[in-house]
Amino acid sequence: MSARTISLTFAGYYRDVNTSGIRNESGVYLVYTCTYDRQTDQVTLHKLVYIGEADHVRDRIQRHEKRPTWQTQLGPGQELCYSFALIASPDRERAEAALIYHHKPPVNDEFKYSFPFDETTVSSSGRCALIDPLFTVRRTG
């Protein structure tokens, strides 16, 4: 492997009641706690709690085994919401690992304290609040 730059364009923010709008394709996703304002039809993001990747993002989010743990992160009146970026393997796994290593979401375990890939720069745009839009991580150990 060698140094790599990965560009991600995130779509979102999808609440649990509208995850059917998430494309069921290969990508990385961000799980947030948020509050929803019915009057403005807007969400306010509070915390990034998990970062994942999947061949089929919508199915993975809807059936994720860590969903109960995500929900423990919710404050009063909050709900889960999501954003995602389409990306194919093998960059998908590398992008997920870089995002986790750099941001250290509370519910992630793998990649939180180690990064097994060569130098990776991630450039993110779109609906991806609470993450750095541009960062570089380097292989650990």
C-alpha positions as CSV (number, residue, x, y, z in Angstrom):
1,M,0.0,0.0,0.0
2,S,0.9,3.6,-0.2
3,A,-0.3,7.0,0.8
4,R,-3.8,7.7,-0.3
5,T,-6.3,10.5,-0.4
6,I,-10.0,9.6,-0.1
7,S,-12.8,12.1,-0.8
8,L,-16.2,11.5,0.8
9,T,-19.4,13.4,0.1
10,F,-22.0,12.8,2.8
11,A,-25.8,12.8,2.4
12,G,-28.1,13.2,5.3
13,Y,-29.4,13.8,7.9
14,Y,-31.8,10.8,8.1
15,R,-33.7,10.2,11.3
16,D,-34.8,6.7,12.3
17,V,-38.3,7.3,10.9
18,N,-36.8,8.0,7.4
19,T,-33.9,5.6,7.1
20,S,-35.6,4.2,4.0
21,G,-34.2,7.3,2.2
22,I,-30.6,6.0,2.8
23,R,-29.2,4.4,-0.3
24,N,-28.6,0.7,0.1
25,E,-25.2,0.8,-1.5
26,S,-21.5,0.4,-0.4
27,G,-20.4,3.2,1.9
28,V,-19.4,4.7,5.2
29,Y,-21.9,6.1,7.7
30,L,-22.0,8.4,10.7
31,V,-24.4,7.9,13.6
32,Y,-25.3,11.0,15.6
33,T,-27.6,12.0,18.5
34,C,-29.9,14.8,17.5
35,T,-33.1,16.7,18.2
36,Y,-35.7,17.3,15.6
37,D,-37.6,20.6,15.3
38,R,-41.0,19.9,13.7
39,Q,-41.6,23.6,12.9
40,T,-38.5,24.0,10.9
41,D,-38.1,20.4,9.8
42,Q,-34.4,20.6,10.8
43,V,-32.2,18.5,13.1
44,T,-29.7,19.8,15.5
45,L,-26.8,17.4,15.9
46,H,-25.4,16.9,19.4
47,K,-22.8,14.1,19.3
48,L,-21.1,11.7,16.9
49,V,-21.5,8.3,18.5
50,Y,-20.5,5.8,15.9
51,I,-18.8,5.4,12.5
52,G,-19.4,2.3,10.3
53,E,-19.1,0.9,6.8
54,A,-21.1,-1.7,4.9
55,D,-21.8,-3.2,1.5
56,H,-25.5,-2.2,2.0
57,V,-25.5,0.9,4.3
58,R,-29.3,1.2,4.8
59,D,-29.7,-2.5,5.8
60,R,-26.7,-2.3,8.1
61,I,-28.0,0.8,9.9
62,Q,-31.5,-0.7,10.3
63,R,-30.3,-4.0,11.6
64,H,-27.1,-3.0,13.5
65,E,-26.3,-5.1,16.6
66,K,-25.0,-1.9,18.4
67,R,-28.2,0.0,18.0
68,P,-29.1,-0.5,21.7
69,T,-25.7,0.9,22.6
70,W,-26.2,3.9,20.3
71,Q,-29.5,4.6,22.1
72,T,-27.7,4.7,25.4
73,Q,-26.0,7.9,24.1
74,L,-29.3,9.7,23.7
75,G,-30.2,12.6,26.0
76,P,-33.8,13.7,26.8
77,G,-35.8,14.5,23.7
78,Q,-33.0,13.2,21.4
79,E,-33.1,10.6,18.7
80,L,-30.5,8.9,16.4
81,C,-29.8,10.3,12.9
82,Y,-27.4,9.3,10.2
83,S,-25.4,10.5,7.2
84,F,-23.6,8.4,4.7
85,A,-21.1,8.6,1.8
86,L,-21.0,6.2,-1.1
87,I,-17.6,4.5,-1.4
88,A,-16.5,1.1,-2.7
89,S,-14.1,-1.4,-1.1
90,P,-11.2,-1.5,-0.4
91,D,-11.2,2.3,0.2
92,R,-14.4,1.9,2.2
93,E,-12.6,0.0,5.0
94,R,-9.6,2.4,5.0
95,A,-11.9,5.5,5.1
96,E,-13.9,4.0,8.0
97,A,-10.7,3.2,9.9
98,A,-9.3,6.7,9.3
99,L,-12.5,8.4,10.5
100,I,-12.7,6.3,13.6
101,Y,-9.0,6.7,14.5
102,H,-9.1,10.4,14.0
103,H,-12.5,11.1,15.7
104,K,-12.7,8.3,18.3
105,P,-16.5,8.0,18.6
106,P,-17.6,6.6,22.0
107,V,-19.3,3.4,20.7
108,N,-16.6,2.3,18.3
109,D,-13.9,-0.2,19.4
110,E,-11.9,-1.3,16.4
111,F,-9.5,1.3,14.9
112,K,-10.0,3.7,17.8
113,Y,-6.4,3.5,19.0
114,S,-4.6,1.9,16.0
115,F,-4.6,2.6,12.3
116,P,-3.3,-0.4,10.2
117,F,-3.1,1.4,6.8
118,D,-0.4,3.6,5.2
119,E,-0.8,7.4,5.4
120,T,-4.4,8.3,4.5
121,T,-5.9,11.8,4.0
122,V,-9.6,12.1,4.2
123,S,-11.5,15.0,2.7
124,S,-15.2,15.2,3.7
125,S,-18.0,17.4,2.4
126,G,-21.7,17.5,2.5
127,R,-23.8,16.5,5.5
128,C,-21.0,15.6,7.9
129,A,-21.1,18.0,10.9
130,L,-18.9,17.2,13.9
131,I,-16.1,15.7,11.9
132,D,-13.0,17.4,10.6
133,P,-13.4,18.2,6.8
134,L,-9.7,17.4,6.1
135,F,-7.2,15.3,8.1
136,T,-4.4,12.9,7.6
137,V,-3.6,9.8,9.7
138,R,-0.6,7.6,9.7
139,R,0.0,3.9,10.3
140,T,0.5,3.0,14.0
141,G,2.8,0.3,15.4
